[in-house]
């Protein structure tokens, strides 16, 4: 059972990385829609910062999982 989780960790890392890239691609498309909502106009900078932080965390987490998985493969050889 544990052997099946190893490739799953690599897949999960790749998905995290791609989700982070997707957040960065999507931010410029979504922010104009959020800017139209008057309620959020005072905190637009904070909202944009939070979106970018989420993207950075997703990319960082994905890269960490990919790195640790590839390192574990090298150690097993």
C-alpha positions as CSV (number, residue, x, y, z in Angstrom):
1,X,0.0,0.0,0.0
2,X,2.8,2.4,0.8
3,X,4.5,1.8,-2.5
4,X,1.3,3.1,-4.3
5,X,1.5,6.4,-2.4
6,X,4.9,7.3,-3.7
7,X,3.8,8.1,-7.3
8,X,0.6,9.7,-5.9
9,X,2.8,12.2,-4.0
10,X,4.5,13.1,-7.3
11,X,1.2,13.6,-9.1
12,X,-0.1,15.7,-6.1
13,X,3.0,17.9,-6.3
14,X,2.5,18.4,-10.1
15,X,-1.2,19.2,-9.5
16,X,-0.3,21.7,-6.8
17,X,2.2,23.4,-9.1
18,X,-0.2,23.6,-11.9
19,X,-2.9,25.0,-9.7
20,X,-0.5,27.8,-8.6
21,X,0.3,28.6,-12.2
22,X,-3.4,28.6,-12.9
23,X,-4.0,31.1,-10.1
24,X,-1.3,33.5,-11.6
25,X,-2.9,33.1,-15.1
26,X,-6.4,33.7,-13.8
27,X,-5.8,36.8,-11.6
28,X,-5.7,39.4,-14.4
29,X,-9.0,38.0,-15.7
30,X,-10.8,38.0,-12.4
31,X,-9.6,41.2,-10.9
32,X,-11.6,43.5,-13.3
33,X,-14.8,41.7,-12.2
34,X,-13.9,42.1,-8.6
35,X,-13.2,45.8,-9.2
36,X,-16.7,46.3,-10.4
37,X,-18.1,45.4,-6.9
38,X,-18.1,48.6,-5.0
39,X,-18.0,46.9,-1.6
40,X,-14.5,45.6,-2.3
41,X,-13.0,48.8,-3.8
42,X,-11.2,49.8,-0.5
43,X,-9.5,46.4,-0.2
44,X,-8.5,45.7,-3.8
45,X,-4.8,45.7,-3.0
46,X,-5.3,43.3,-0.2
47,X,-7.4,41.0,-2.4
48,X,-4.8,41.0,-5.1
49,X,-2.0,40.3,-2.6
50,X,-4.0,37.4,-1.2
51,X,-4.5,35.9,-4.6
52,X,-0.8,36.1,-5.4
53,X,0.1,34.7,-2.0
54,X,-2.1,31.7,-2.7
55,X,-0.4,31.2,-6.0
56,X,3.0,31.4,-4.5
57,X,2.1,28.9,-1.7
58,X,0.7,26.4,-4.2
59,X,3.7,26.6,-6.5
60,X,6.1,26.4,-3.5
61,X,4.3,23.4,-2.1
62,X,4.2,21.6,-5.4
63,X,7.8,22.2,-6.1
64,X,8.7,21.0,-2.6
65,X,6.8,17.7,-3.1
66,X,8.3,17.2,-6.6
67,X,11.8,17.9,-5.2
68,X,11.4,15.5,-2.2
69,X,10.0,12.8,-4.4
70,X,12.8,13.0,-6.9
71,X,15.4,13.1,-4.1
72,X,13.8,10.0,-2.5
73,X,14.0,8.2,-5.9
74,X,17.7,9.0,-6.1
75,X,18.2,7.6,-2.6
76,X,16.4,4.4,-3.4
77,X,18.6,3.7,-6.3
